[in-house]
Amino acid sequence: MSCIVSDFLSKNFFPGFKITNISFSEVSDRDITIELEPAEPPVCPHCGSHNVVVHEYRERVIKD
């Protein structure tokens, strides 16, 4: 994936995150998976810690 495309998507659609991987489904030409990680070290909203501990996991599916 081009850095230009990744930077554009990060700045315009996922501010505060950087894209680590983009993959396209081999089964369906309409499925794209975008993997994100925080651009800065995260702060847990529950405990205020800077440790990278996942308390929640959210998956979103966008369909047209």
Secondary structure, 3 states (H helix, E strand, C coil): CCHHHHHHHHHHHCCCEEEEEEEECCCCCCCEEEEEEECCCCCCCCCCCCCCCCCCCCCCCCCC
